[in-house]
Amino acid sequence: MDTLIYVFIAATAVTAVLASLAIWAPRQTRVRFAALFVAALAIPISYVQFVEFLSKPKPKSFEWFQSNVEEAEILAVSLKEGEAIYMWLRLDGALEPRYYEFPWNLKLAERLEEDVDNAIARNSRLIIKNPFERRPEGDPMGDLNIQIIPPPLQPLKKPKLPPRIFNPRKQEV
């Protein structure tokens, strides 16, 4: 969401440049108006499309900027059998979660189901190491490493000190 406005501004600038080239070229007036009309339609359509992209899962192979992240916390998993594995991930160092689509893999889906159930039973977190690393074709699991991180231990309470009572005879507490 941070970069959406910059991408929209860039798309608007490109559309404006192309429209100005078409308008100032030595063409008939109706061609100029058609170029202006197409540019006026392209700007809101591109904005609607950018906003629509926000609700769609990003395919794992399309993650370019954060592809070298070492670990991510798995917040939710949804399986569409035979098609894809959908995961909400909180990438290392990020606050907001991101929605990704991983290719279907039966072994990975079974392992994720087991690990999610175990993490819920233990009240733990699920961490995946190198989620976007390219893996060889023969080994679809690759070195995919899913860890269950237990919750932090609660601090122990300090032992209660005996009450301090003033002793008037000895002038001490």
LUMZABA-84081 format. One line per 3 residues: number of its first residue (from 1); their letters; for each residue x, y, z of N, C-alpha, C. Coordinates in pm, whole numbers, plus 50000, padded with zeros to 5 digits. Last residue first. Layout:
NUM> A> X:Y:Z:X:Y:Z:X:Y:Z  ...
This chain:
173> VEQ> 51293:49842:56230:51179:49799:56152:51188:49650:56131  51374:49966:56554:51407:49912:56422:51280:49867:56354  51374:50014:56831:51387:50123:56735:51437:50072:56599
170> KRP> 51299:49829:57013:51437:49823:56962:51466:49932:56862  51039:49895:57084:51136:49869:57191:51278:49874:57138  50882:49921:56854:50913:50042:56931:51018:50019:57037
167> NFI> 50919:49794:56547:50932:49748:56684:50973:49868:56770  50722:49791:56260:50807:49872:56347:50801:49816:56489  50741:49539:56023:50666:49598:56135:50764:49673:56223
164> RPP> 50704:49431:55702:50798:49497:55794:50715:49572:55899  50603:49111:55590:50572:49250:55622:50673:49307:55722  50827:48925:55380:50743:48934:55500:50717:49081:55533
161> LKP> 50785:48944:55027:50867:48969:55146:50776:48971:55269  50702:48705:54792:50656:48813:54878:50749:48824:54999  50910:48649:54510:50850:48602:54636:50812:48721:54723
158> KKL> 50803:48761:54192:50900:48769:54301:50833:48717:54428  50686:48547:53942:50657:48650:54041:50765:48646:54149  50845:48504:53627:50807:48450:53758:50782:48565:53855
155> PQL> 50708:48596:53314:50805:48617:53421:50753:48561:53553  50615:48343:53087:50574:48455:53170:50679:48473:53280  50791:48266:52791:50752:48231:52927:50716:48356:53005
152> PPP> 50655:48314:52465:50753:48344:52568:50700:48308:52706  50531:48025:52285:50515:48161:52337:50621:48188:52444  50740:47845:52046:50651:47852:52163:50639:47997:52213
149> IIQ> 50727:47812:51707:50794:47890:51812:50700:47900:51930  50781:47575:51477:50679:47618:51572:50753:47685:51687  50896:47620:51143:50922:47599:51286:50803:47647:51367
146> INL> 50974:47494:50835:50865:47553:50914:50891:47519:51059  51161:47523:50564:51177:47496:50706:51067:47571:50780  51254:47395:50265:51147:47466:50334:51147:47427:50480
143> DGM> 51442:47311:50089:51483:47323:50229:51380:47405:50306  51214:47134:49887:51342:47201:49901:51386:47202:50045  50971:47040:49805:50979:47091:49943:51108:47169:49962
140> PDG> 51026:46954:49546:50937:47069:49565:50939:47123:49707  51272:46845:49386:51248:46849:49530:51159:46968:49561  51287:46879:49114:51276:46743:49167:51241:46739:49314
137> EPR> 51323:47158:49084:51198:47094:49040:51180:46956:49102  51461:47345:49361:51473:47260:49241:51342:47189:49211  51331:47669:49452:51368:47532:49486:51378:47448:49359
134> REF> 51391:47999:49545:51360:47907:49436:51415:47769:49472  51249:48146:49833:51367:48089:49768:51325:47991:49660  51054:48251:49985:51051:48282:49843:51171:48227:49767
131> PNK> 51091:48183:50259:50969:48141:50190:50971:48160:50038  51306:48130:50466:51326:48151:50322:51203:48114:50239  51111:47964:50710:51242:48018:50671:51250:48024:50519
128> IIL> 50827:48041:50894:50878:47974:50775:51008:48044:50734  50674:47985:51204:50773:48062:51130:50820:47979:51012  50399:48018:51408:50455:47938:51300:50548:48027:51218
125> RSN> 50359:48027:51765:50367:48093:51635:50429:47997:51534  50125:47872:52000:50256:47911:51949:50244:47985:51817  49947:47714:52149:49941:47859:52158:50074:47920:52115
122> RAI> 49937:47448:52099:50041:47494:52192:50037:47644:52216  49732:47431:51914:49721:47354:52039:49821:47403:52144  49838:47587:51709:49716:47632:51778:49704:47561:51912
119> AND> 50054:47429:51632:50078:47564:51682:49957:47617:51758  49922:47197:51542:50013:47190:51657:50037:47328:51717  49781:47304:51321:49708:47242:51432:49795:47235:51557
116> VDE> 49999:47384:51166:49903:47484:51212:49824:47429:51330  50122:47137:51116:50193:47239:51194:50099:47347:51244  49926:47004:50962:49972:46949:51090:50036:47056:51177
113> ELR> 49906:47180:50741:49789:47149:50823:49830:47096:50960  50170:47170:50643:50116:47295:50695:49994:47270:50783  50183:46904:50558:50272:46951:50666:50220:47081:50727
110> EAL> 49993:46905:50355:49975:46818:50472:50060:46866:50589  50115:47093:50181:49981:47118:50236:49956:47033:50360  50356:46963:50116:50359:47091:50188:50224:47121:50252
107> KLN> 50254:46742:49979:50337:46723:50100:50339:46851:50184  50116:46865:49763:50044:46784:49860:50123:46768:49990  50121:47179:49647:50212:47069:49676:50147:46990:49789
104> WPF> 50050:47451:49437:49999:47336:49511:50107:47229:49524  50236:47757:49486:50188:47648:49401:50147:47526:49485  50098:48021:49686:50206:47926:49661:50152:47814:49573
101> EYY> 50020:48350:49717:49971:48225:49658:50092:48139:49624  49988:48578:49992:50063:48512:49887:49994:48384:49842  49955:48882:50149:49878:48767:50103:49949:48706:49981
98> RPE> 50099:49017:50446:50085:49013:50301:50025:48880:50259  50055:49234:50735:50067:49104:50668:50052:49119:50517  50260:49496:50869:50137:49451:50805:50159:49317:50736
95> LAG> 50523:49520:50967:50410:49522:51060:50284:49463:50997  50838:49355:50912:50720:49428:50864:50609:49421:50967  51045:49191:50992:51062:49336:51004:50944:49417:50955
92> DLR> 50964:48933:50780:51058:48974:50884:51076:49126:50882  50615:48933:50699:50756:48922:50665:50842:48978:50776  50355:48749:50765:50414:48874:50816:50564:48859:50796
89> LWM> 50128:48606:50533:50260:48607:50595:50293:48745:50648  49876:48399:50451:49899:48534:50502:50030:48528:50577  49858:48185:50172:49911:48213:50305:49917:48364:50330
86> YIA> 49721:47924:49985:49717:48067:50013:49763:48091:50155  49808:47701:49744:49813:47719:49889:49819:47870:49912  49618:47564:49466:49713:47655:49529:49704:47648:49681
83> EGE> 49502:47317:49342:49527:47445:49274:49638:47527:49339  49455:47091:49492:49488:47074:49352:49522:47202:49279  49256:47265:49720:49316:47138:49682:49333:47127:49531
80> KLS> 49344:47529:49864:49251:47500:49755:49309:47379:49685  49384:47628:50195:49423:47532:50092:49311:47518:49990  49521:47884:50382:49400:47835:50318:49442:47747:50201
77> VAL> 49653:48008:50680:49673:47921:50565:49536:47878:50513  49798:48282:50859:49682:48201:50819:49718:48122:50695  50051:48362:50941:49935:48407:51017:49811:48324:50986
74> IEA> 50377:48281:50969:50255:48238:50901:50137:48275:50990  50642:48503:50947:50547:48439:51038:50421:48405:50958  50950:48443:50781:50819:48509:50784:50730:48431:50879
71> EEV> 51297:48503:50705:51188:48431:50769:51061:48514:50767  51456:48638:50517:51503:48513:50577:51392:48434:50644  51398:48775:50198:51363:48775:50340:51399:48638:50398
68> NSQ> 51439:48815:49931:51552:48766:50010:51523:48763:50160  51213:48928:49818:51242:48787:49790:51356:48731:49874  51095:49175:49823:51118:49110:49952:51161:48964:49935
65> FWE> 51077:49241:49550:51141:49334:49643:51176:49267:49776  50945:49026:49422:51080:49066:49381:51148:49150:49488  50717:48791:49387:50775:48870:49496:50919:48901:49461
62> FSK> 50620:48619:49198:50615:48761:49168:50671:48849:49279  50616:48362:49298:50722:48395:49202:50725:48543:49166  50385:48359:49452:50515:48353:49517:50626:48398:49423
59> PKP> 50129:48588:49356:50199:48461:49338:50341:48468:49396  49931:48757:49587:50044:48770:49496:50108:48633:49479  49576:48766:49597:49702:48711:49646:49812:48726:49540
56> KSL> 49399:49080:49589:49435:48953:49526:49565:48899:49586  49359:49331:49683:49283:49224:49746:49317:49087:49689  49514:49500:49525:49544:49489:49667:49473:49371:49733
53> FEV> 49407:49516:49274:49522:49426:49295:49550:49404:49443  49223:49721:49303:49174:49583:49293:49287:49483:49316  49390:49940:49289:49322:49913:49414:49270:49770:49416
50> FQV> 49464:49919:49019:49566:49912:49124:49502:49878:49258  49212:49955:48894:49284:49828:48880:49393:49814:48987  49153:50218:48962:49064:50110:49007:49135:49976:48999
47> YSI> 49365:50346:48827:49353:50354:48973:49266:50242:49028  49309:50286:48561:49433:50235:48621:49427:50242:48774  49067:50422:48534:49070:50276:48518:49196:50219:48580
44> PIA> 49144:50691:48563:49062:50627:48668:49060:50475:48656  49322:50700:48322:49367:50734:48458:49276:50673:48565  49180:50634:48090:49290:50547:48136:49330:50576:48280
41> LAA> 49003:50841:48035:48951:50713:48081:49060:50625:48143  49177:51039:47948:49088:51068:48061:49026:50939:48116  49291:50912:47730:49375:50944:47846:49289:50970:47969
38> VFL> 49066:50903:47560:49130:50777:47603:49218:50802:47726  49024:51182:47525:48920:51098:47585:48981:50967:47638  49259:51256:47392:49228:51315:47522:49125:51231:47596
35> AAF> 49228:51107:47160:49344:51083:47247:49320:51139:47386  48995:51227:47059:48994:51084:47093:49111:51050:47185  49091:51482:47007:48989:51463:47110:48979:51317:47152
32> RVR> 49270:51416:46799:49319:51478:46923:49220:51460:47037  49093:51325:46609:49195:51232:46661:49252:51287:46792  48950:51558:46556:48880:51447:46620:48977:51342:46674
29> TQR> 49146:51717:46431:49094:51755:46562:49023:51638:46630  49424:51543:46283:49291:51602:46276:49239:51626:46418  49763:51633:46369:49656:51539:46336:49524:51615:46325
26> PAW> 50062:51683:46460:49979:51741:46353:49877:51639:46302  50054:51650:46819:50098:51603:46687:50007:51664:46580  49939:51719:47055:50019:51820:46989:50075:51774:46854
23> IAL> 49803:51480:47129:49729:51605:47111:49809:51705:47029  50002:51286:47152:49894:51266:47055:49819:51397:47027  50155:51397:47357:50215:51371:47227:50108:51356:47119
20> SAL> 49965:51399:47560:50015:51528:47509:50085:51510:47375  49931:51123:47598:49818:51205:47553:49867:51338:47496  50185:51052:47691:50135:50995:47566:50018:51077:47510
17> VAT> 50186:51204:47928:50287:51228:47824:50239:51174:47690  49970:51089:48067:49966:51231:48031:50067:51263:47921  50063:50828:48102:49940:50852:48025:49933:50997:47980
14> VAT> 50283:50881:48265:50303:50818:48134:50182:50842:48045  50149:50988:48489:50247:51069:48414:50270:51012:48275  49995:50769:48571:49929:50892:48529:50023:50979:48446
11> AAI> 50199:50593:48645:50107:50556:48537:50035:50679:48483  50312:50743:48856:50393:50710:48738:50303:50672:48620  50095:50749:49032:50148:50875:48979:50231:50849:48854
8> FVY> 50075:50474:49087:49965:50544:49021:50012:50676:48962  50316:50434:49217:50291:50362:49093:50178:50430:49016  50270:50597:49439:50381:50628:49349:50364:50557:49214
5> ILT> 50053:50473:49561:50036:50609:49512:50148:50646:49414  50168:50222:49633:50057:50231:49538:50043:50371:49481  50356:50191:49828:50403:50230:49696:50290:50249:49595
2> DM> 50208:50114:50053:50296:50230:50059:50331:50282:49920  50083:49881:50000:50000:50000:50000:50087:50125:50000
